[in-house]
Amino acid sequence: MSTVSVRIDEELVQAARVASKAEFRTVQAQVEFWAKVGRSALDNPDLPASFIAESLMSMAEPKDDSTVFVPRAE
């Protein structure tokens, strides 16, 4: 993947620094994640942004760490 330089408002970069520490990401990865959430939210206006963010995070998890969904018997 190639990279490009872009100008981003310092306030947004500072917010990404704070969030990246909490989310264990680099600042660049945090901004990229926010961009993906924003793009997905625009493509799916009926879904809450929190659902989109959680879905993207779960899709990024290693498959080896996943467990098979087993519905509860009623």
PELINRA-V437712 format. One record per backbone hydrogen bond with DSSP energy under -1.0 kcal/mol. CO is the residue of the C=O (numbers start at 1). NH is the residue of the N-H. Records with the same first field share a line. If there is no record, write none. Layout:
CO->NH + NH
This chain:
9->13
10->14
11->15
12->16
13->17
14->18
15->19
16->20
17->21
18->22
19->23
20->25
26->30
27->31
28->32
29->33
30->34
31->35
32->36
33->37
34->38
35->39
36->40
37->41
38->42
39->43
40->44
44->47
48->52
49->53
50->54
51->55
52->56
53->57
54->58
55->59
56->60
62->65
63->66
